[in-house]
Structure formats: structure tokens, C-alpha cells
Amino acid sequence: MRRESHVRSCESGRGRLPPATRQVIEKYRKQAHLPLLPHRKRGMHSLRHTLASTLLEHNTPLAVISDILGHSDTDTTAAYLKVDVNRLRECALNLEEVLMS
């Protein structure tokens, strides 16, 4: 059974946060002394992207991240994830070992 506690985009319009939600986010952004960078995307998509990336960095399984975001397919979740170069390096094959086998 799927839990309904996932992080959803606003129902009132695609990508639009209600004013009250924007005010709460802005309040905590200021308290955390986070700068507003010019030409950077903001909004619910950015929050979902950051959440997914942070969960992945903490070794959360992709299926769990998909469930939290409310995705039925893990391929959909992949769009929210940043590439972790250090993790990719861990997966790299040793060329000498590959050629010897």
C-alpha cells in the first residue's frame, strides 16, 4: 500500500507555490543566510530536486526516493537527481583488469 505522505507540487498551478508557502520558504532562507543567486531556478521543482539529491547522497534507495516524491516509476525520479561524480568514480572499472579477463 502506497503512503500518501509524498512531497507534491502545488495543486493550484503547475510550478506555482501558494503565497503562504513562498513566505515560509523565504523566511527560513533568510534565517539560514542563504543568498538568492541570480539566474537560478527556484520553486517547488528546485526543492524536490534538492530533496532527492540529498536523499541519494545519504544512500537512500531510489525506490524510496521515488515513493517520497510520489513517482510511480523510478525513471521519473532520475530527472531530479544530480550526478555524484565521486560515486561514479567508485563504480569505474579498472581498464587493466577488464582487458586481462
ABEGO torsion letter per residue (X at the ends): XBBAABBBBBAAEBGBBBAAAAAAAAAAAAAAGBBBBBGBBBEAAAAAAAAAAAAAAAGBBAAAAAAAAGBABAAAAAAABBBBAAAAAAABBBAAAAAAX
